């Protein structure tokens, strides 16, 4: 008959308890992480739309210009009721120059006076953002709706 010492029983019991503890901990982690996701919007009441609702258009007389020529660019849009609108013109390629007041619906753009090639393409963006804040009648619930739309115009500068 083999005698099992108290020390051996203690180690066997500890090993079993540590395995059960580890299993229980993994179960808690697995249950606790269930249901979480990147798209979970719990606690967020903001509605963000990357496009739509503003119907943004860029208007200009022509998109082909001569070196040094200045043209007018205008943005039109249909803002929803009670919406604050912000406009930002962005001269992406930087060959020509936008007017200093680039937050207005109408700006002028001047083509570069000299070209390094037969033609140059200028990329100009206009970004229109609308922010609408609605507060419930009791004043307890506030929601923010953000609409933003970006339009691009390509301007060609041709050398003579």
N, CA and C atoms as an extended XYZ file, in Angstrom:
480
Properties=species:S:1:pos:R:3:atomname:S:1:resname:S:1:resid:I:1 pbc="F F F"
N         0.826       -1.158        0.000 N   UNK     1
C         0.000        0.000        0.000 CA  UNK     1
C         0.883        1.238        0.000 C   UNK     1
N         0.551        2.123       -0.836 N   UNK     2
C         1.339        3.338       -0.962 CA  UNK     2
C         0.723        4.424       -0.118 C   UNK     2
N         1.592        5.109        0.568 N   UNK     3
C         1.107        6.218        1.396 CA  UNK     3
C         1.252        7.504        0.610 C   UNK     3
N         0.207        8.280        0.611 N   UNK     4
C         0.247        9.595       -0.027 CA  UNK     4
C         0.404       10.603        1.087 C   UNK     4
N         1.393       11.371        0.971 N   UNK     5
C         1.630       12.349        2.021 CA  UNK     5
C         0.677       13.526        1.899 C   UNK     5
N         0.534       14.264        2.957 N   UNK     6
C        -0.317       15.454        2.965 CA  UNK     6
C         0.191       16.496        1.983 C   UNK     6
N         1.477       16.560        1.761 N   UNK     7
C         2.063       17.509        0.836 CA  UNK     7
C         1.630       17.198       -0.589 C   UNK     7
N         1.594       15.925       -0.960 N   UNK     8
C         1.154       15.532       -2.296 CA  UNK     8
C        -0.324       15.857       -2.497 C   UNK     8
N        -1.146       15.618       -1.517 N   UNK     9
C        -2.580       15.931       -1.601 CA  UNK     9
C        -2.760       17.431       -1.730 C   UNK     9
N        -1.992       18.188       -0.999 N   UNK    10
C        -2.077       19.644       -1.046 CA  UNK    10
C        -1.738       20.159       -2.444 C   UNK    10
N        -0.667       19.614       -3.068 N   UNK    11
C        -0.298       20.037       -4.431 CA  UNK    11
C        -1.380       19.658       -5.434 C   UNK    11
N        -1.937       18.476       -5.315 N   UNK    12
C        -2.985       18.022       -6.233 CA  UNK    12
C        -4.207       18.921       -6.123 C   UNK    12
N        -4.582       19.270       -4.920 N   UNK    13
C        -5.734       20.121       -4.692 CA  UNK    13
C        -5.458       21.532       -5.229 C   UNK    13
N        -4.256       22.068       -5.029 N   UNK    14
C        -3.890       23.395       -5.501 CA  UNK    14
C        -3.911       23.453       -7.018 C   UNK    14
N        -3.393       22.392       -7.657 N   UNK    15
C        -3.397       22.351       -9.119 CA  UNK    15
C        -4.804       22.370       -9.671 C   UNK    15
N        -5.704       21.629       -9.041 N   UNK    16
C        -7.091       21.590       -9.480 CA  UNK    16
C        -7.756       22.938       -9.268 C   UNK    16
N        -7.486       23.553       -8.124 N   UNK    17
C        -8.077       24.862       -7.838 CA  UNK    17
C        -7.554       25.933       -8.792 C   UNK    17
N        -6.285       25.890       -9.111 N   UNK    18
C        -5.738       26.894      -10.027 CA  UNK    18
C        -6.289       26.704      -11.429 C   UNK    18
N        -6.491       25.454      -11.845 N   UNK    19
C        -7.084       25.208      -13.153 CA  UNK    19
C        -8.526       25.707      -13.194 C   UNK    19
N        -9.275       25.437      -12.126 N   UNK    20
C       -10.658       25.914      -12.059 CA  UNK    20
C       -10.709       27.442      -12.003 C   UNK    20
N        -9.789       28.033      -11.264 N   UNK    21
C        -9.743       29.494      -11.182 CA  UNK    21
C        -9.430       30.109      -12.540 C   UNK    21
N        -8.487       29.534      -13.245 N   UNK    22
C        -8.127       30.024      -14.567 CA  UNK    22
C        -9.291       29.876      -15.543 C   UNK    22
N        -9.962       28.739      -15.483 N   UNK    23
C       -11.124       28.506      -16.337 CA  UNK    23
C       -12.230       29.509      -16.026 C   UNK    23
N       -12.470       29.764      -14.746 N   UNK    24
C       -13.484       30.733      -14.344 CA  UNK    24
C       -13.120       32.142      -14.815 C   UNK    24
N       -11.854       32.509      -14.716 N   UNK    25
C       -11.395       33.817      -15.163 CA  UNK    25
C       -11.575       33.972      -16.671 C   UNK    25
N       -11.231       32.948      -17.444 N   UNK    26
C       -11.429       32.989      -18.891 CA  UNK    26
C       -12.904       33.102      -19.247 C   UNK    26
N       -13.753       32.407      -18.506 N   UNK    27
C       -15.194       32.487      -18.732 CA  UNK    27
C       -15.696       33.904      -18.473 C   UNK    27
N       -15.224       34.537      -17.410 N   UNK    28
C       -15.627       35.915      -17.112 CA  UNK    28
C       -15.179       36.882      -18.202 C   UNK    28
N       -13.969       36.724      -18.679 N   UNK    29
C       -13.459       37.589      -19.741 CA  UNK    29
C       -14.264       37.400      -21.009 C   UNK    29
N       -14.554       36.170      -21.352 N   UNK    30
C       -15.325       35.867      -22.567 CA  UNK    30
C       -16.719       36.451      -22.474 C   UNK    30
N       -17.391       36.295      -21.338 N   UNK    31
C       -18.746       36.826      -21.160 CA  UNK    31
C       -18.712       38.349      -21.131 C   UNK    31
N       -17.713       38.920      -20.484 N   UNK    32
C       -17.616       40.369      -20.377 CA  UNK    32
C       -17.350       41.050      -21.695 C   UNK    32
N       -16.662       40.387      -22.624 N   UNK    33
C       -16.336       40.986      -23.909 CA  UNK    33
C       -17.431       40.765      -24.939 C   UNK    33
N       -18.349       39.903      -24.679 N   UNK    34
C       -19.411       39.640      -25.649 CA  UNK    34
C       -20.266       40.865      -25.877 C   UNK    34
N       -20.574       41.157      -27.115 N   UNK    35
C       -21.454       42.279      -27.432 CA  UNK    35
C       -20.724       43.573      -27.688 C   UNK    35
N       -19.443       43.663      -27.375 N   UNK    36
C       -18.745       44.903      -27.671 CA  UNK    36
C       -18.299       44.886      -29.118 C   UNK    36
N       -18.388       46.049      -29.736 N   UNK    37
C       -17.962       46.148      -31.126 CA  UNK    37
C       -17.589       47.580      -31.427 C   UNK    37
N       -16.924       47.773      -32.557 N   UNK    38
C       -16.508       49.107      -32.971 CA  UNK    38
C       -17.727       49.973      -33.283 C   UNK    38
N       -18.777       49.370      -33.816 N   UNK    39
C       -19.951       50.147      -34.217 CA  UNK    39
C       -20.941       50.353      -33.091 C   UNK    39
N       -20.629       49.929      -31.887 N   UNK    40
C       -21.529       50.090      -30.759 CA  UNK    40
C       -21.651       51.567      -30.428 C   UNK    40
N       -22.849       52.097      -30.446 N   UNK    41
C       -23.045       53.531      -30.234 CA  UNK    41
C       -23.746       53.822      -28.921 C   UNK    41
N       -23.616       52.950      -27.943 N   UNK    42
C       -24.252       53.174      -26.660 CA  UNK    42
C       -23.741       54.475      -26.071 C   UNK    42
N       -24.640       55.339      -25.653 N   UNK    43
C       -24.267       56.606      -25.058 CA  UNK    43
C       -24.043       57.721      -26.058 C   UNK    43
N       -24.063       57.445      -27.336 N   UNK    44
C       -23.852       58.466      -28.342 CA  UNK    44
C       -25.146       58.717      -29.090 C   UNK    44
N       -25.557       59.967      -29.138 N   UNK    45
C       -26.783       60.321      -29.835 CA  UNK    45
C       -26.500       61.153      -31.064 C   UNK    45
N       -25.231       61.241      -31.487 N   UNK    46
C       -24.894       62.037      -32.658 CA  UNK    46
C       -25.134       61.242      -33.923 C   UNK    46
N       -25.680       61.919      -34.908 N   UNK    47
C       -25.934       61.308      -36.200 CA  UNK    47
C       -24.977       61.949      -37.196 C   UNK    47
N       -24.036       61.190      -37.707 N   UNK    48
C       -23.049       61.730      -38.627 CA  UNK    48
C       -23.275       61.142      -40.006 C   UNK    48
N       -23.314       62.010      -40.989 N   UNK    49
C       -23.478       61.561      -42.361 CA  UNK    49
C       -22.340       62.131      -43.176 C   UNK    49
N       -21.678       61.297      -43.942 N   UNK    50
C       -20.549       61.770      -44.725 CA  UNK    50
C       -20.994       62.435      -46.020 C   UNK    50
N       -22.238       62.283      -46.355 N   UNK    51
C       -22.713       62.862      -47.593 CA  UNK    51
C       -24.229       62.949      -47.545 C   UNK    51
N       -24.744       63.880      -48.272 N   UNK    52
C       -26.192       63.941      -48.414 CA  UNK    52
C       -26.804       65.070      -47.641 C   UNK    52
N       -27.949       65.488      -48.118 N   UNK    53
C       -28.694       66.521      -47.426 CA  UNK    53
C       -28.283       67.935      -47.780 C   UNK    53
N       -27.111       68.139      -48.328 N   UNK    54
C       -26.638       69.487      -48.638 CA  UNK    54
C       -26.686       69.800      -50.131 C   UNK    54
N       -26.594       68.791      -50.962 N   UNK    55
C       -26.661       68.968      -52.419 CA  UNK    55
C       -25.663       70.023      -52.908 C   UNK    55
N       -24.396       69.828      -52.597 N   UNK    56
C       -23.338       70.797      -52.905 CA  UNK    56
C       -22.946       70.729      -54.381 C   UNK    56
N       -22.784       71.900      -54.987 N   UNK    57
C       -22.330       72.018      -56.373 CA  UNK    57
C       -21.324       73.168      -56.465 C   UNK    57
N       -20.317       73.025      -57.335 N   UNK    58
C       -19.372       74.115      -57.610 CA  UNK    58
C       -19.725       74.698      -58.965 C   UNK    58
N       -19.791       76.021      -59.014 N   UNK    59
C       -20.092       76.710      -60.269 CA  UNK    59
C       -18.915       77.586      -60.672 C   UNK    59
N       -18.591       77.560      -61.962 N   UNK    60
C       -17.567       78.432      -62.537 CA  UNK    60
C       -17.870       78.614      -64.015 C   UNK    60
N       -17.408       79.729      -64.580 N   UNK    61
C       -17.654       79.981      -66.000 CA  UNK    61
C       -16.885       79.011      -66.883 C   UNK    61
N       -15.656       78.711      -66.503 N   UNK    62
C       -14.841       77.793      -67.292 CA  UNK    62
C       -13.761       77.175      -66.406 C   UNK    62
N       -13.227       76.057      -66.842 N   UNK    63
C       -12.218       75.348      -66.056 CA  UNK    63
C       -10.862       75.305      -66.748 C   UNK    63
N       -10.771       75.875      -67.940 N   UNK    64
C        -9.488       75.985      -68.638 CA  UNK    64
C        -9.106       77.455      -68.665 C   UNK    64
N        -7.939       77.767      -68.141 N   UNK    65
C        -7.520       79.164      -68.010 CA  UNK    65
C        -6.108       79.351      -68.551 C   UNK    65
N        -5.768       80.599      -68.786 N   UNK    66
C        -4.428       80.980      -69.228 CA  UNK    66
C        -3.583       81.341      -68.009 C   UNK    66
N        -2.264       81.303      -68.129 N   UNK    67
C        -1.410       81.693      -67.008 CA  UNK    67
C        -1.729       83.116      -66.529 C   UNK    67
N        -1.847       83.291      -65.214 N   UNK    68
C        -2.125       84.587      -64.612 CA  UNK    68
C        -3.598       84.982      -64.606 C   UNK    68
N        -4.455       84.223      -65.262 N   UNK    69
C        -5.888       84.546      -65.332 CA  UNK    69
C        -6.575       84.275      -63.988 C   UNK    69
N        -7.564       85.109      -63.651 N   UNK    70
C        -8.339       84.947      -62.425 CA  UNK    70
C        -9.762       84.554      -62.790 C   UNK    70
N       -10.271       83.535      -62.116 N   UNK    71
C       -11.662       83.121      -62.329 CA  UNK    71
C       -12.383       83.089      -60.989 C   UNK    71
N       -13.703       83.128      -61.045 N   UNK    72
C       -14.528       83.037      -59.839 CA  UNK    72
C       -15.066       81.634      -59.687 C   UNK    72
N       -15.029       81.145      -58.464 N   UNK    73
C       -15.614       79.854      -58.113 CA  UNK    73
C       -16.705       80.122      -57.086 C   UNK    73
N       -17.841       79.456      -57.248 N   UNK    74
C       -18.949       79.631      -56.304 CA  UNK    74
C       -19.475       78.271      -55.894 C   UNK    74
N       -19.882       78.159      -54.659 N   UNK    75
C       -20.486       76.924      -54.174 CA  UNK    75
C       -21.955       77.200      -53.884 C   UNK    75
N       -22.802       76.269      -54.313 N   UNK    76
C       -24.224       76.336      -53.991 CA  UNK    76
C       -24.577       75.085      -53.208 C   UNK    76
N       -25.558       75.217      -52.329 N   UNK    77
C       -25.971       74.081      -51.500 CA  UNK    77
C       -27.372       74.348      -50.978 C   UNK    77
N       -28.014       73.301      -50.516 N   UNK    78
C       -29.357       73.372      -49.941 CA  UNK    78
C       -29.271       73.005      -48.467 C   UNK    78
N       -29.127       74.011      -47.585 N   UNK    79
C       -28.990       73.678      -46.163 CA  UNK    79
C       -30.343       73.322      -45.546 C   UNK    79
N       -30.373       72.320      -44.689 N   UNK    80
C       -31.599       72.034      -43.950 CA  UNK    80
C       -31.944       73.202      -43.023 C   UNK    80
N       -33.175       73.285      -42.607 N   UNK    81
C       -33.647       74.363      -41.727 CA  UNK    81
C       -32.887       74.323      -40.402 C   UNK    81
N       -32.591       75.500      -39.861 N   UNK    82
C       -31.903       75.661      -38.574 CA  UNK    82
C       -30.540       74.971      -38.542 C   UNK    82
N       -29.784       75.085      -39.617 N   UNK    83
C       -28.462       74.463      -39.703 CA  UNK    83
C       -27.405       75.538      -39.912 C   UNK    83
N       -26.372       75.510      -39.090 N   UNK    84
C       -25.249       76.421      -39.267 CA  UNK    84
C       -24.312       75.816      -40.306 C   UNK    84
N       -23.935       76.624      -41.283 N   UNK    85
C       -23.108       76.147      -42.387 CA  UNK    85
C       -21.705       76.734      -42.281 C   UNK    85
N       -20.712       75.894      -42.507 N   UNK    86
C       -19.311       76.316      -42.579 CA  UNK    86
C       -18.782       75.897      -43.942 C   UNK    86
N       -18.025       76.794      -44.576 N   UNK    87
C       -17.460       76.533      -45.902 CA  UNK    87
C       -15.947       76.665      -45.814 C   UNK    87
N       -15.246       75.751      -46.462 N   UNK    88
C       -13.782       75.820      -46.522 CA  UNK    88
C       -13.333       75.441      -47.926 C   UNK    88
N       -12.630       76.358      -48.590 N   UNK    89
C       -12.027       76.087      -49.899 CA  UNK    89
C       -10.603       75.633      -49.648 C   UNK    89
N       -10.156       74.643      -50.403 N   UNK    90
C        -8.826       74.093      -50.218 CA  UNK    90
C        -8.131       73.956      -51.562 C   UNK    90
N        -7.004       74.636      -51.703 N   UNK    91
C        -6.191       74.589      -52.917 CA  UNK    91
C        -5.211       73.426      -52.757 C   UNK    91
N        -5.578       72.254      -53.238 N   UNK    92
C        -4.831       71.024      -52.952 CA  UNK    92
C        -3.433       71.029      -53.562 C   UNK    92
N        -3.333       71.290      -54.863 N   UNK    93
C        -2.032       71.206      -55.520 CA  UNK    93
C        -1.196       72.460      -55.327 C   UNK    93
N        -1.814       73.582      -55.057 N   UNK    94
C        -1.087       74.797      -54.699 CA  UNK    94
C        -0.388       75.523      -55.830 C   UNK    94
N        -0.719       75.236      -57.086 N   UNK    95
C        -0.083       75.959      -58.186 CA  UNK    95
C        -0.595       77.387      -58.263 C   UNK    95
N        -1.885       77.543      -58.232 N   UNK    96
C        -2.484       78.875      -58.272 CA  UNK    96
C        -2.714       79.391      -56.870 C   UNK    96
N        -3.503       80.471      -56.756 N   UNK    97
C        -3.739       81.071      -55.449 CA  UNK    97
C        -5.217       81.362      -55.266 C   UNK    97
N        -5.769       80.871      -54.156 N   UNK    98
C        -7.137       81.201      -53.769 CA  UNK    98
C        -7.141       82.557      -53.074 C   UNK    98
N        -8.256       83.241      -53.147 N   UNK    99
C        -8.399       84.508      -52.432 CA  UNK    99
C        -8.236       84.272      -50.934 C   UNK    99
N        -7.864       85.294      -50.218 N   UNK   100
C        -7.653       85.170      -48.777 CA  UNK   100
C        -8.926       84.798      -48.027 C   UNK   100
N       -10.051       85.225      -48.499 N   UNK   101
C       -11.330       84.940      -47.847 CA  UNK   101
C       -11.871       83.611      -48.362 C   UNK   101
N       -11.267       82.505      -47.945 N   UNK   102
C       -11.661       81.207      -48.480 CA  UNK   102
C       -12.738       80.506      -47.662 C   UNK   102
N       -13.503       81.265      -46.875 N   UNK   103
C       -14.623       80.688      -46.132 CA  UNK   103
C       -15.954       81.230      -46.643 C   UNK   103
N       -15.934       81.889      -47.771 N   UNK   104
C       -17.140       82.472      -48.341 CA  UNK   104
C       -17.679       81.563      -49.451 C   UNK   104
N       -18.964       81.702      -49.779 N   UNK   105
C       -19.521       80.882      -50.854 CA  UNK   105
C       -18.925       81.183      -52.229 C   UNK   105
N       -18.364       82.382      -52.400 N   UNK   106
C       -17.784       82.754      -53.689 CA  UNK   106
C       -16.352       83.230      -53.456 C   UNK   106
N       -15.412       82.627      -54.196 N   UNK   107
C       -14.000       83.003      -54.081 CA  UNK   107
C       -13.413       83.155      -55.478 C   UNK   107
N       -12.272       83.813      -55.533 N   UNK   108
C       -11.560       83.904      -56.808 CA  UNK   108
C       -10.285       83.071      -56.702 C   UNK   108
N        -9.869       82.557      -57.848 N   UNK   109
C        -8.652       81.761      -57.934 CA  UNK   109
C        -7.822       82.309      -59.085 C   UNK   109
N        -6.546       82.516      -58.830 N   UNK   110
C        -5.645       83.058      -59.841 CA  UNK   110
C        -4.645       81.993      -60.254 C   UNK   110
N        -4.564       81.765      -61.565 N   UNK   111
C        -3.633       80.770      -62.106 CA  UNK   111
C        -2.202       81.264      -61.954 C   UNK   111
N        -1.257       80.347      -61.881 N   UNK   112
C         0.145       80.780      -61.803 CA  UNK   112
C         0.540       81.511      -63.088 C   UNK   112
N         1.455       82.471      -62.954 N   UNK   113
C         1.863       83.264      -64.128 CA  UNK   113
C         2.803       82.503      -65.040 C   UNK   113
N         3.566       81.579      -64.466 N   UNK   114
C         4.517       80.816      -65.261 CA  UNK   114
C         4.268       79.326      -65.075 C   UNK   114
N         4.467       78.589      -66.170 N   UNK   115
C         4.298       77.134      -66.126 CA  UNK   115
C         5.618       76.448      -66.434 C   UNK   115
N         5.815       75.277      -65.827 N   UNK   116
C         6.997       74.473      -66.119 CA  UNK   116
C         6.720       73.443      -67.206 C   UNK   116
N         5.468       73.384      -67.668 N   UNK   117
C         5.085       72.429      -68.704 CA  UNK   117
C         4.033       73.078      -69.595 C   UNK   117
N         3.532       72.324      -70.580 N   UNK   118
C         2.516       72.875      -71.473 CA  UNK   118
C         1.194       73.113      -70.766 C   UNK   118
N         0.896       72.299      -69.777 N   UNK   119
C        -0.314       72.529      -68.989 CA  UNK   119
C        -0.117       72.042      -67.569 C   UNK   119
N        -0.932       72.581      -66.685 N   UNK   120
C        -0.880       72.231      -65.275 CA  UNK   120
C        -2.316       72.023      -64.792 C   UNK   120
N        -2.518       71.020      -63.973 N   UNK   121
C        -3.843       70.737      -63.427 CA  UNK   121
C        -3.864       71.168      -61.966 C   UNK   121
N        -4.827       72.010      -61.641 N   UNK   122
C        -5.029       72.468      -60.259 CA  UNK   122
C        -6.247       71.750      -59.690 C   UNK   122
N        -6.110       71.236      -58.485 N   UNK   123
C        -7.217       70.570      -57.800 CA  UNK   123
C        -7.684       71.474      -56.668 C   UNK   123
N        -8.972       71.856      -56.711 N   UNK   124
C        -9.556       72.704      -55.665 CA  UNK   124
C       -10.752       71.958      -55.074 C   UNK   124
N       -10.763       71.858      -53.752 N   UNK   125
C       -11.887       71.251      -53.029 CA  UNK   125
C       -12.673       72.346      -52.328 C   UNK   125
N       -13.976       72.108      -52.195 N   UNK   126
C       -14.775       72.911      -51.284 CA  UNK   126
C       -15.441       71.917      -50.330 C   UNK   126
N       -15.344       72.223      -49.048 N   UNK   127
C       -15.933       71.378      -48.022 CA  UNK   127
C       -17.035       72.180      -47.354 C   UNK   127
N       -18.250       71.667      -47.423 N   UNK   128
C       -19.396       72.329      -46.808 CA  UNK   128
C       -19.866       71.439      -45.663 C   UNK   128
N       -19.926       72.024      -44.474 N   UNK   129
C       -20.334       71.286      -43.284 CA  UNK   129
C       -21.513       71.998      -42.645 C   UNK   129
N       -22.540       71.235      -42.352 N   UNK   130
C       -23.716       71.765      -41.667 CA  UNK   130
C       -23.845       71.137      -40.303 C   UNK   130
N       -24.090       71.978      -39.284 N   UNK   131
C       -24.259       71.499      -37.908 CA  UNK   131
C       -25.627       71.938      -37.428 C   UNK   131
N       -26.426       70.967      -37.040 N   UNK   132
C       -27.780       71.251      -36.557 CA  UNK   132
C       -27.911       70.676      -35.152 C   UNK   132
N       -28.284       71.516      -34.227 N   UNK   133
C       -28.455       71.086      -32.827 CA  UNK   133
C       -29.925       71.209      -32.497 C   UNK   133
N       -30.545       70.113      -32.137 N   UNK   134
C       -31.959       70.100      -31.779 CA  UNK   134
C       -32.098       69.757      -30.304 C   UNK   134
N       -32.882       70.569      -29.595 N   UNK   135
C       -33.127       70.343      -28.170 CA  UNK   135
C       -34.608       70.042      -28.001 C   UNK   135
N       -34.916       69.028      -27.201 N   UNK   136
C       -36.310       68.662      -26.975 CA  UNK   136
C       -37.039       69.792      -26.244 C   UNK   136
N       -38.361       69.742      -26.279 N   UNK   137
C       -39.176       70.790      -25.648 CA  UNK   137
C       -38.924       70.889      -24.153 C   UNK   137
N       -38.656       69.767      -23.489 N   UNK   138
C       -38.392       69.807      -22.049 CA  UNK   138
C       -36.939       70.179      -21.734 C   UNK   138
N       -36.110       70.294      -22.770 N   UNK   139
C       -34.723       70.704      -22.594 CA  UNK   139
C       -33.802       69.616      -22.078 C   UNK   139
N       -34.285       68.396      -21.958 N   UNK   140
C       -33.479       67.316      -21.402 CA  UNK   140
C       -32.714       66.524      -22.454 C   UNK   140
N       -33.192       66.539      -23.677 N   UNK   141
C       -32.578       65.737      -24.729 CA  UNK   141
C       -32.049       66.659      -25.821 C   UNK   141
N       -30.770       66.551      -26.122 N   UNK   142
C       -30.165       67.353      -27.197 CA  UNK   142
C       -29.501       66.413      -28.185 C   UNK   142
N       -29.713       66.684      -29.447 N   UNK   143
C       -29.113       65.858      -30.507 CA  UNK   143
C       -28.396       66.765      -31.483 C   UNK   143
N       -27.283       66.265      -31.987 N   UNK   144
C       -26.507       67.003      -32.964 CA  UNK   144
C       -26.472       66.200      -34.256 C   UNK   144
N       -26.765       66.879      -35.348 N   UNK   145
C       -26.677       66.243      -36.656 CA  UNK   145
C       -25.611       66.983      -37.446 C   UNK   145
N       -24.655       66.233      -37.993 N   UNK   146
C       -23.571       66.832      -38.767 CA  UNK   146
C       -23.640       66.285      -40.186 C   UNK   146
N       -23.742       67.201      -41.135 N   UNK   147
C       -23.719       66.842      -42.546 CA  UNK   147
C       -22.485       67.474      -43.159 C   UNK   147
N       -21.751       66.725      -43.925 N   UNK   148
C       -20.596       67.298      -44.601 CA  UNK   148
C       -20.500       66.721      -46.009 C   UNK   148
N       -20.119       67.577      -46.917 N   UNK   149
C       -19.995       67.151      -48.308 CA  UNK   149
C       -18.817       67.879      -48.936 C   UNK   149
N       -18.007       67.151      -49.685 N   UNK   150
C       -16.831       67.708      -50.359 CA  UNK   150
C       -17.011       67.571      -51.858 C   UNK   150
N       -16.744       68.653      -52.577 N   UNK   151
C       -16.783       68.637      -54.049 CA  UNK   151
C       -15.430       69.099      -54.563 C   UNK   151
N       -15.074       68.620      -55.748 N   UNK   152
C       -13.776       68.928      -56.344 CA  UNK   152
C       -13.964       69.518      -57.725 C   UNK   152
N       -13.155       70.518      -58.045 N   UNK   153
C       -13.114       71.055      -59.405 CA  UNK   153
C       -11.665       70.974      -59.880 C   UNK   153
N       -11.497       70.515      -61.106 N   UNK   154
C       -10.170       70.469      -61.719 CA  UNK   154
C       -10.035       71.659      -62.666 C   UNK   154
N        -9.013       72.455      -62.472 N   UNK   155
C        -8.752       73.621      -63.289 CA  UNK   155
C        -7.491       73.365      -64.106 C   UNK   155
N        -7.579       73.570      -65.404 N   UNK   156
C        -6.449       73.337      -66.285 CA  UNK   156
C        -5.856       74.669      -66.729 C   UNK   156
N        -4.569       74.824      -66.463 N   UNK   157
C        -3.844       76.015      -66.901 CA  UNK   157
C        -3.025       75.608      -68.104 C   UNK   157
N        -3.304       76.234      -69.233 N   UNK   158
C        -2.583       75.877      -70.474 CA  UNK   158
C        -1.644       76.999      -70.858 C   UNK   158
N        -0.453       76.643      -71.233 N   UNK   159
C         0.530       77.621      -71.702 CA  UNK   159
C         0.268       77.952      -73.177 C   UNK   159
N         0.624       79.156      -73.562 N   UNK   160
C         0.389       79.584      -74.936 CA  UNK   160
C         1.634       79.454      -75.797 C   UNK   160
